[in-house]
Amino acid sequence: MKFYISLACNDPRNGNQTGYVDAIQVRPDGDIESLMQLVGGRLSLRMLHSANSKKPREIKIGHILLRIHSYSTWVGNWCWDEASADTDQVARLLAYLQRRGWTCEQGESTLYEKWERKDIITAADLDERAIGEAER
């Protein structure tokens, strides 16, 4: 399943990318509502491109690389960019943010409770919640 990772990474004064991210929202493809909204200490953000493309194929958040399908700038407003990725990549990101002490400010109840208990949120958890949200 494909998910979108929204990244608060742009300067609120001018929309220029700062090279850092300090808030992230995760939502399934086809849904406008986030399953999780997370905040934490600033992490570096870099886009990595394939040799013959201007489109990024991976993003590096802090110390982890994530394979992505697409990357868009100024999504919603000029403070946010957005990447699309497979569920396994989103689960890796969530585990990393959890280890880094990020806070879940809002989330679908099952995911929020797992986060608060410091349980690992798996790709299966995300897929299950996304399907459940789509059925509502």
N, C-alpha and C positions, 0 to 999 in steps of 0.2 A: 504494500500500500504506500502511496506517496503522501508525504506530509510537507507542510511549509514551516520554516523556521524564520520568524521575524526577529530582526536584530536591531536594537537601539544603538546605532553606531555612528550617527552623524551629528555634527555640531548644530545645536538648536538655533544658533544665531545666523547661520548661513547655509546649512544643509551639506557642507563639505564633510567627507568621511574623516573620522578622527583616528582610525586605526585601532580602535578599542570598542568593546561591547560591554554594556553594564545592565542590560535587560533583554530578555528573550521571551518570545511567545511561540507556542507550538500549536498548530492546528492541522487537521486532516484536509486533504484535497477535497474541494467541493463544499467546504464548510467555512462560514465566516467567523464562527466562534472559536476561541482558543480553548484547547484542552488544559493548557497550563500556562501560567504567567510567572516568570522567574526573574529575580533580581539578585545582584551580588557584586562583588568586587570587580573592578575593570579587568577584562581579559583582552589580550591582543587579538586582532582580527586581520587575517591576510587572505587574499584570493590567489589561488594558483591556477595558471592557465596551461592548456596543452600547447605544444610547440607551434601549431599552425592555426590557433584559434584565439580570438579576443574574448571569448566567453570562458569564465572560470569553470573548471571541472572539479575543483576541490576548494574547500575553505579550511583555514587553520584558525581554530579558536583556542587561545591559550596554547596548550601543548598537544592538542589532538587534531588530526586531519580527518575531514569528513568528505566523502564523495557526494557530489551534488548533481542534480539534473539541470538546474537553472539558477540564475541570480538576477535580481531586479533591484534597482535603486529607487529611493523615494516612494515607498509603498505606504499608502495611507496618508503620510505627510513626509516632509523632508528629513525627519529625524530617524526614520526606519528604512532599512533594506530588508530583502527577503530572499531566502534560498529554498529550493525544493530538494527533498532527499527521501530516500527509502526509509522505512520504519527502523531498520537495524541501525542506521546512522543516527537517527534521532535518539534511540535508546542509548547509544554510546555517548552522545552529547549529554543527555540527562544524567547518566552515571558520573560523568566527569564533573558536571556542575554540582552534583550532590557531594562529591568528594571535596570540592573546592569551597563548600560551605554556603552555597547560594540558598536563597529562601524562595519557597513557592508562595507567592502572594495570593494566587487564586488558581483553582484547578477543579476539574471534574472530581467528584468526591472520592472515588476509589483511588485515583492517581494521587490526589492530595494527601490522603491518609497514608498511602505507601511512602510518599516522600517524607512526611512527618515522622514515620516510624524508622526512617533511614533504610527502608527496604529498596532493593533494586527494582526499577521499573523496566520491564522487558519489552521487546518488540511485540510479543503476543498481547501484553497488557494494553499497549497503545492501539493495536489493531482492534482489539475487542471493544475498547472505549469508543473508538472512532466509528465502528459499525453501530454501536448502541446509540451514539449521538445522531447518526444519519437516519436511524429508524424512528426517531422522535418527531 
